[in-house]
Amino acid sequence: MRKKLKNNDKKPTSAYIHIPFCTQICYYCDFAKVYIQNQPVDAYLTTLLAEFDAQDIAALKTIYIGGGTPTALTARQLDTLLSGITRHLDLNQLKEFTVEANPGDLSDDKIAVLKKHHVNRVSLGVQTFNDKLLKKIGRSHTAQDVFDNIAKLKAAGFDNITIDLIYALPGQTMADVKKDVATLLSLDLPHVALYSLILENHTIFMNKMRRGKLDLPSDDSDFEMYNYIIDSLETAGYDHYEISNFGKKGFESAHNLMYWDNAEYYGFGAGASGYVSGIRYKNHVPIHHYLENDDKRAVQEALTIKEQMEEELFLGLRKKSGVNTVAFNRKFNQDFDAIYGETVAKLIEKHLLSRNEETIFMTRQGLMLGNDVFEAFLLDDLA
C-alpha cells in the first residue's frame, strides 16, 4: 500500500500563485480579483506563503504568478512574495519563472525586484495598442506605457517578454487589428497570446450587452481577425503552438504547456486552482474566506477515468501538436479508437480534425471552432 501511495504521490513540478489585487477593474475580467485599496495585502501574503511552505516544496520547474495584477503590489510587498517563494527552492531546477505585469504598474524598483529573485519571464497585459480602445475596456495604461516598460525590461536583461492582446473588442475594426499586429511585430518580442473577447457573467461588459449597449464585431469579423492574426504571425516566424499562443522557437510557455499536457500542479492563493494526486481543487474566495479558513481548499474533486480522458483531449487538442493516441492508450489502459474513433471520423469529415498514424490534431477551422470539437468528445458512458 505504501509503495502505491508513493508512486501516485509524485510531487508536481509546477506552481500557480494567485495575487487577486488590481489597481483597476477591467470591464471584461471575471477572475478572482479586488481593487487593492484598503485590502489586507500584507496579511494575504503572509497566509499565501504559509500555504506554500506547508507543501514542503524543494524544487519546481515552472512558477507562474498571475492575478489580478501581481505588480499592483508595492516593491516591498513584491520582494516579500518572491523571496518567500524562492528561499527553499533549488533554483538550478527552476527553468521558467513568470510574473504577470500591468504596464501601468511596472516601475523601475519593481523590475529590479523581479530580476533579484530569478524571474526570467514577464507577461504584460497589453490587450491593445489603441489608446481609445484601452479606455473603452477599462484599462488604465497607454500604449506608450507598454513601449516604455518593454524598453526598461530589455535594458534590465529580460529577453523572455510576452504580451497578451485581445481582439474582437467593442467597436474594434479590422484596420485596428492590423495596426495592433503591425505594432506587435515592430517590438520583436518572442511570444504573444491573442484572445478573442469572451463575455463573462458578472462583468461590466456582460451587463452592457444585456442592455443592448455593447457594439461587438460580428462572428464573421471575429473569424477574419483570427485568420489574419495567424497568417501574419506565422509569416513573421512565430509558431502557432496552441489555440491562442504564438512563440518563436524556444520561447513557448513551459508553464502553460504543462496545463495543456494535463500535468499536475499546485495552486496557491485565493481562488487558485490546482491538480495534485489526481484531485482537482479550488481555494476559497473571496479573500476574507481564504484568510479565515485553515483548510484553504474550498472544493476538491477526485476525477473519474472518464473525466481524466476527457480532460486529456480538451487540453491536448488545444496544442498544434494535438493528442498522441498511442500515449493515450498507454496512460489510461484504454483503446482510444474503440471509445472515440467514431467521433474522430465525424470531426474529420467536418474538416475540424486531422490525424496521422499516431496523432489527432485540430485543423485551422477546428481551432476557430474549438468548443464544437471539445463538446463532440463528451460521452455519457465509457465504451
C-alpha positions as CSV (number, residue, x, y, z in Angstrom):
1,M,0.0,0.0,0.0
2,R,2.8,2.4,0.9
3,K,4.5,1.8,-2.4
4,K,1.4,2.5,-4.3
5,L,0.8,5.8,-2.5
6,K,4.4,6.8,-3.1
7,N,4.0,6.2,-6.9
8,N,0.7,8.1,-7.1
9,D,2.0,11.0,-4.9
10,K,4.9,12.1,-7.1
11,K,5.0,15.8,-6.5
12,P,4.1,18.3,-9.2
13,T,6.9,20.4,-10.7
14,S,4.8,23.5,-11.4
15,A,3.0,26.0,-9.3
16,Y,0.5,28.8,-10.0
17,I,0.3,31.6,-7.4
18,H,-2.6,34.0,-7.4
19,I,-2.4,37.7,-6.5
20,P,-6.0,39.0,-6.5
21,F,-5.3,42.7,-6.3
22,C,-5.7,45.2,-9.1
23,T,-5.3,49.0,-9.4
24,Q,-8.3,49.0,-11.8
25,I,-11.0,46.5,-12.7
26,C,-11.2,45.8,-16.4
27,Y,-14.7,45.6,-17.9
28,Y,-14.2,42.1,-19.3
29,C,-12.5,40.4,-16.4
30,D,-14.2,37.7,-14.3
31,F,-11.0,36.4,-12.5
32,A,-10.8,36.4,-8.7
33,K,-9.8,40.0,-8.0
34,V,-10.5,43.1,-6.0
35,Y,-9.5,46.7,-6.1
36,I,-6.3,46.9,-4.0
37,Q,-7.0,50.0,-1.9
38,N,-7.8,49.2,1.8
39,Q,-7.2,45.4,1.3
40,P,-5.3,43.3,3.8
41,V,-2.4,42.8,1.3
42,D,0.3,42.0,3.9
43,A,-1.9,39.5,5.7
44,Y,-2.7,37.9,2.4
45,L,1.0,37.5,1.5
46,T,1.7,36.0,4.9
47,T,-1.1,33.5,4.5
48,L,-0.2,32.6,1.0
49,L,3.5,32.0,1.8
50,A,2.4,29.8,4.8
51,E,0.2,27.8,2.3
52,F,3.2,27.5,0.0
53,D,5.6,26.4,2.8
54,A,3.1,23.8,4.1
55,Q,3.7,21.8,0.9
56,D,7.4,21.5,1.7
57,I,8.4,22.1,-1.9
58,A,12.1,21.6,-2.6
59,A,12.1,22.1,-6.4
60,L,9.9,23.4,-9.2
61,K,10.5,23.6,-13.0
62,T,7.9,26.4,-13.6
63,I,6.3,29.0,-11.5
64,Y,3.6,31.4,-12.7
65,I,2.4,34.3,-10.6
66,G,-0.9,35.7,-12.0
67,G,-3.9,37.7,-11.0
68,G,-5.4,40.1,-10.6
69,T,-2.2,42.0,-11.0
70,P,1.0,40.9,-9.2
71,T,2.6,44.3,-9.9
72,A,-0.2,46.1,-8.1
73,L,1.9,45.1,-5.1
74,T,4.5,47.6,-3.8
75,A,8.1,46.8,-4.5
76,R,8.5,45.9,-0.8
77,Q,5.5,43.5,-1.0
78,L,6.7,42.0,-4.2
79,D,10.1,41.4,-2.6
80,T,8.4,39.7,0.3
81,L,6.4,37.5,-2.0
82,L,9.3,36.4,-4.3
83,S,11.8,35.9,-1.6
84,G,9.4,33.8,0.3
85,I,8.7,31.6,-2.7
86,T,12.3,31.0,-3.7
87,R,14.1,30.8,-0.3
88,H,13.9,27.0,-0.1
89,L,13.9,26.1,-3.8
90,D,16.7,24.5,-5.8
91,L,16.9,27.4,-8.3
92,N,19.1,25.2,-10.6
93,Q,15.9,23.3,-11.4
94,L,13.7,26.4,-11.9
95,K,13.5,26.7,-15.7
96,E,10.7,29.3,-16.1
97,F,9.5,31.9,-13.6
98,T,6.8,34.1,-15.0
99,V,5.2,37.1,-13.4
100,E,2.2,38.9,-14.9
101,A,2.6,42.7,-15.0
102,N,0.3,45.7,-15.8
103,P,2.2,48.2,-18.0
104,G,0.9,51.0,-15.7
105,D,2.3,49.4,-12.5
106,L,5.7,48.2,-13.6
107,S,8.1,50.7,-12.1
108,D,12.0,50.6,-12.1
109,D,12.1,49.3,-8.5
110,K,9.7,46.5,-9.2
111,I,11.7,45.4,-12.3
112,A,14.8,45.3,-10.0
113,V,12.9,43.1,-7.6
114,L,11.9,40.7,-10.4
115,K,15.5,40.5,-11.5
116,K,16.8,40.0,-8.0
117,H,14.5,37.0,-7.4
118,H,15.2,34.9,-10.5
119,V,12.1,35.9,-12.5
120,N,13.0,35.2,-16.1
121,R,9.7,35.7,-18.0
122,V,7.4,38.7,-17.8
123,S,3.9,38.7,-19.2
124,L,2.4,42.1,-19.9
125,G,-1.3,42.6,-20.1
126,V,-1.4,44.9,-23.1
127,Q,-4.7,43.9,-24.7
128,T,-4.5,46.6,-27.5
129,F,-2.1,49.4,-28.5
130,N,-5.1,51.6,-29.3
131,D,-5.4,54.2,-26.5
132,K,-9.1,54.9,-27.2
133,L,-9.9,51.1,-27.1
134,L,-7.9,50.8,-23.9
135,K,-10.1,53.3,-22.2
136,K,-13.2,51.6,-23.6
137,I,-12.3,48.3,-22.0
138,G,-11.3,49.8,-18.6
139,R,-7.6,49.7,-18.8
140,S,-5.6,52.5,-17.1
141,H,-2.3,52.2,-19.1
142,T,-1.5,53.7,-22.5
143,A,0.4,52.3,-25.5
144,Q,3.4,54.5,-24.5
145,D,3.5,52.8,-21.1
146,V,3.9,49.4,-22.9
147,F,6.7,50.7,-25.1
148,D,8.5,52.2,-22.0
149,N,8.1,49.0,-20.0
150,I,9.4,46.8,-22.7
151,A,12.4,49.0,-23.2
152,K,13.2,49.0,-19.5
153,L,12.7,45.2,-19.2
154,K,15.1,44.7,-22.1
155,A,17.6,47.1,-20.6
156,A,17.4,45.1,-17.3
157,G,18.2,41.9,-19.2
158,F,14.8,40.3,-19.7
159,D,14.7,38.7,-23.1
160,N,11.7,36.5,-22.5
161,I,8.8,39.0,-22.6
162,T,5.3,38.1,-23.7
163,I,2.2,40.2,-24.1
164,D,-1.5,39.5,-24.1
165,L,-3.7,41.0,-26.8
166,I,-7.4,40.8,-27.2
167,Y,-9.3,41.1,-30.5
168,A,-13.0,41.5,-31.4
169,L,-13.3,44.3,-28.8
170,P,-16.3,46.6,-28.8
171,G,-16.0,49.0,-31.7
172,Q,-12.8,47.4,-33.0
173,T,-12.3,47.2,-36.7
174,M,-10.2,45.0,-39.0
175,A,-8.0,48.1,-39.5
176,D,-7.5,48.3,-35.8
177,V,-6.4,44.7,-35.6
178,K,-4.0,45.2,-38.4
179,K,-2.4,48.1,-36.6
180,D,-2.1,46.1,-33.4
181,V,-0.4,43.2,-35.2
182,A,2.0,45.6,-37.0
183,T,2.9,47.3,-33.7
184,L,3.4,43.9,-32.1
185,L,5.7,42.8,-34.9
186,S,7.7,46.0,-34.6
187,L,8.5,45.2,-31.0
188,D,10.3,42.0,-31.9
189,L,9.0,40.0,-28.9
190,P,9.5,36.3,-28.6
191,H,5.9,35.4,-27.6
192,V,2.3,36.6,-27.7
193,A,-1.0,35.4,-26.6
194,L,-4.1,36.6,-28.5
195,Y,-7.6,36.0,-27.3
196,S,-11.0,36.8,-28.8
197,L,-13.1,38.8,-26.3
198,I,-15.3,36.5,-24.3
199,L,-18.2,37.9,-22.4
200,E,-18.3,36.5,-18.9
201,N,-21.1,36.7,-16.3
202,H,-20.7,39.4,-13.5
203,T,-18.6,41.7,-15.7
204,I,-19.4,45.2,-16.8
205,F,-19.3,44.1,-20.5
206,M,-21.9,41.4,-19.9
207,N,-24.2,43.8,-18.2
208,K,-23.8,46.3,-21.1
209,M,-24.5,43.6,-23.6
210,R,-27.7,42.6,-21.8
211,R,-28.8,46.2,-22.0
212,G,-28.0,46.2,-25.8
213,K,-25.2,48.8,-25.3
214,L,-22.2,46.8,-26.5
215,D,-21.1,47.1,-30.1
216,L,-19.3,43.9,-30.8
217,P,-17.8,42.7,-34.2
218,S,-19.8,40.0,-35.9
219,D,-18.8,36.3,-35.8
220,D,-17.6,36.7,-39.4
221,S,-15.4,39.6,-38.4
222,D,-14.1,37.6,-35.5
223,F,-13.0,34.8,-37.8
224,E,-11.5,37.2,-40.3
225,M,-9.4,38.8,-37.5
226,Y,-8.3,35.4,-36.2
227,N,-7.2,34.2,-39.6
228,Y,-5.3,37.5,-40.3
229,I,-3.5,37.2,-37.0
230,I,-2.5,33.6,-37.6
231,D,-1.3,34.3,-41.1
232,S,0.6,37.4,-40.1
233,L,2.4,35.9,-37.1
234,E,3.3,32.6,-38.8
235,T,4.7,34.6,-41.7
236,A,6.8,36.5,-39.2
237,G,8.3,33.3,-37.8
238,Y,6.0,32.6,-34.8
239,D,4.9,29.1,-34.2
240,H,1.1,28.9,-33.6
241,Y,1.7,26.1,-31.0
242,E,-1.6,26.5,-29.1
243,I,-5.1,27.9,-30.0
244,S,-4.2,31.4,-28.6
245,N,-0.4,31.3,-28.2
246,F,2.4,32.1,-30.6
247,G,6.0,31.8,-29.9
248,K,9.4,31.9,-31.6
249,K,11.5,28.8,-31.3
250,G,12.5,28.0,-27.7
251,F,10.1,30.6,-26.2
252,E,6.9,28.6,-25.9
253,S,5.4,28.9,-22.4
254,A,6.7,25.9,-20.5
255,H,4.2,26.5,-17.7
256,N,1.2,26.7,-20.0
257,L,2.3,23.7,-21.9
258,M,2.2,21.9,-18.6
259,Y,-1.5,22.7,-18.3
260,W,-2.2,21.5,-21.9
261,D,-0.2,18.3,-21.3
262,N,-2.6,17.7,-18.4
263,A,0.2,17.5,-15.9
264,E,-0.4,18.1,-12.1
265,Y,0.4,21.4,-10.5
266,Y,0.0,23.3,-7.2
267,G,-2.3,26.3,-6.9
268,F,-1.8,28.8,-4.2
269,G,-3.8,31.8,-3.1
270,A,-7.5,32.9,-3.0
271,G,-9.5,31.3,-5.9
272,A,-6.4,29.5,-7.2
273,S,-7.0,26.0,-8.8
274,G,-4.6,23.1,-8.5
275,Y,-4.3,19.4,-9.5
276,V,-2.4,17.2,-7.1
277,S,-2.5,13.4,-6.7
278,G,-5.4,13.0,-9.1
279,I,-7.5,15.6,-7.2
280,R,-8.6,18.9,-8.8
281,Y,-9.2,21.6,-6.2
282,K,-10.1,25.3,-5.9
283,N,-9.2,27.5,-3.0
284,H,-11.6,29.7,-1.0
285,V,-12.6,33.1,-2.4
286,P,-13.2,35.9,-1.6
287,I,-10.1,37.0,0.2
288,H,-11.5,37.0,3.7
289,H,-12.8,33.4,3.3
290,Y,-9.3,32.4,2.2
291,L,-7.7,34.2,5.2
292,E,-10.2,32.8,7.7
293,N,-10.2,29.1,6.7
294,D,-7.3,26.9,7.9
295,D,-8.0,24.5,5.1
296,K,-7.5,26.7,2.0
297,R,-9.3,24.3,-0.4
298,A,-13.0,25.1,-0.8
299,V,-13.6,22.4,-3.4
300,Q,-11.9,19.1,-4.1
301,E,-12.8,16.5,-6.7
302,A,-11.2,13.2,-7.5
303,L,-11.6,12.7,-11.2
304,T,-13.1,9.6,-12.7
305,I,-11.3,7.8,-15.5
306,K,-13.9,9.3,-17.9
307,E,-13.2,12.8,-16.7
308,Q,-9.4,12.3,-16.9
309,M,-9.7,11.1,-20.5
310,E,-11.9,14.0,-21.5
311,E,-9.5,16.5,-19.9
312,E,-6.6,14.8,-21.7
313,L,-8.5,15.5,-25.0
314,F,-9.8,19.0,-24.2
315,L,-6.4,20.2,-23.1
316,G,-4.2,18.3,-25.6
317,L,-6.3,19.4,-28.6
318,R,-5.6,23.0,-27.8
319,K,-2.0,22.3,-28.9
320,K,-1.0,22.4,-32.5
321,S,0.7,19.0,-31.9
322,G,-2.6,17.5,-30.7
323,V,-3.1,14.3,-28.8
324,N,-0.9,11.2,-29.3
325,T,-3.3,8.3,-29.3
326,V,-0.6,5.7,-28.6
327,A,0.4,7.6,-25.4
328,F,-3.3,8.0,-24.6
329,N,-3.8,4.2,-24.7
330,R,-0.7,3.6,-22.6
331,K,-1.6,6.3,-20.0
332,F,-5.2,5.2,-19.5
333,N,-5.0,1.5,-20.4
334,Q,-7.8,2.1,-22.9
335,D,-8.3,1.7,-26.6
336,F,-8.7,5.2,-28.0
337,D,-10.3,4.3,-31.3
338,A,-12.8,1.9,-29.6
339,I,-14.0,4.9,-27.5
340,Y,-13.5,7.9,-29.7
341,G,-13.0,6.6,-33.2
342,E,-16.5,7.3,-34.5
343,T,-16.3,10.8,-33.0
344,V,-12.9,11.5,-34.6
345,A,-14.2,10.2,-38.0
346,K,-17.2,12.6,-37.9
347,L,-14.9,15.6,-37.0
348,I,-12.5,14.7,-39.8
349,E,-15.5,14.7,-42.2
350,K,-16.4,18.2,-41.0
351,H,-12.8,19.3,-41.5
352,L,-12.4,20.1,-37.8
353,L,-9.8,17.4,-37.1
354,S,-7.0,15.7,-38.9
355,R,-5.0,12.6,-37.9
356,N,-1.8,10.8,-38.9
357,E,-0.6,7.4,-37.8
358,E,-0.4,8.3,-34.0
359,T,-1.9,11.8,-33.5
360,I,-5.1,13.7,-33.8
361,F,-5.0,17.4,-34.1
362,M,-7.3,20.3,-35.0
363,T,-7.4,21.9,-38.4
364,R,-7.4,25.7,-38.8
365,Q,-11.2,25.6,-38.9
366,G,-11.1,23.4,-35.8
367,L,-9.0,25.9,-34.0
368,M,-11.6,28.6,-34.7
369,L,-14.5,26.3,-33.6
370,G,-12.7,24.6,-30.7
371,N,-15.7,24.4,-28.4
372,D,-17.6,22.4,-31.1
373,V,-14.7,20.0,-31.2
374,F,-14.4,19.6,-27.4
375,E,-18.2,19.1,-27.0
376,A,-18.1,16.3,-29.5
377,F,-15.9,14.2,-27.2
378,L,-18.3,14.4,-24.2
379,L,-19.6,10.9,-23.6
380,D,-22.4,9.7,-21.3
381,D,-20.8,6.4,-20.7
382,L,-17.4,4.7,-21.3
383,A,-17.4,2.3,-24.3
